[in-house]
Amino acid sequence: MLVAAASVCALLLLTGCEEAGQQGAREALQAHLRGLPGDGGYRISDVHCTHGGRYAYFGSVRTTRYFCIARLAEGGDCDLFQVDARPDGSAAVTRVRRGAGCVLPAG
């Protein structure tokens, strides 16, 4: 029983962590939005991105495309962005949909 409880706690801790690629995508989108006049009307601190690819929960697949949501400063809705990591370390940011809601796509 104690082992099962410890396993559940470990899983919860692991799922709450932001991986390096996900962090890079978030930071790239935040930098992109900061470059827009008036931060593009977004809450820069309220940007969230999908996780990288995984298999068997602990294994990972190299991921170069992330989907992110950025909350608008007014109205509370979110826009969906695609962030593609480039080989040179930069990222291409594209807005995919306005008013996409504030739930990340499953993946």
N, C-alpha and C positions, 0 to 999 in steps of 0.2 A: 504494500500500500504506500509506504514512504517513497519507494523508488518511482512509482507511478506519479506521485505528486511532484517529485523533483523533476521528472521528465517533462511534465506539463509546464512547470515554471521555466525550465530551460527553453522550451519551445516558444513560450510567450516572450521571453527576452530576445531570442533570436529573430523573431518575426518583427519586432519593433525597431530593429537596427537598420540604418540606411547604408547600403553597400556603396562602394567607391564609384561605380558607373552611374548609379542613381543620384548620388550626391553631385557628380560632375554635370549631369543633365540639369539638375535643379539649379546649380550655380550658373550654368550657361544661359538658362532661361531668365534667371534673375538679372544677369548682366545685360542681356538683350533688352529686357523691359526697362532697366535703369537708363538705357540709351535713348529711350523714347521720350518726347516732351511730356512732362508731368507723370513720368513713369508709365505712360500709356494708359493711365487710369486704373492701374492694378495695385493691389496690396502686395508689394514685393516679398514680404515675409510669409505670405500665404501661398506658396508654390509647392506642389507635391508631384512626384513622378512615380511611374511604375517601376517595379523591381526588374532586375535582369533575368534572363532565362535560367531555369533550374530544372534539374531532374533528380529524382529520388530525394527530394527536399534539400539535402546537403551538397549535392553536386551542382555545378554551375556551367552555363554555356556562355561563351563570349557574346556579349550583347552590344550592338552599336546603335540601336534605335530605342528610344524611350518616348513614352507619351506622358505629358505633364498637364496639370490644370493650374490655372492662375486665377485667383479670386479678384473680381472687380472691386474697386474701392467703393463704388456706389451701386446699390441694388442687390449685392450679395450673390450674384450668379458667377459662374466661372467660364472661362474660355479654355478650349483644348488645344494644346500645342504638340508638335512632333519635334523631337530633338535628336539629330543624327550626329554621332561622333565621327569625326574625320580622322584619317590616318595621321595627320600632322598635329593632332591634339586639340584642334579647334572644334566647334560644333555648328551645325546648320540648324537654325530654329525657324519653324514654319507654323503659323496658326492654322489649325485644321478646321476648327469650328467655333463660331461665337455662340454664347449662350448654351454651352454643352452640358450644363449641370456641374455639380461639384463632386462627382463620384468618378474615380479613375476607372478606365475600362479594365475588365478582367484579363489576365494574361498570365 
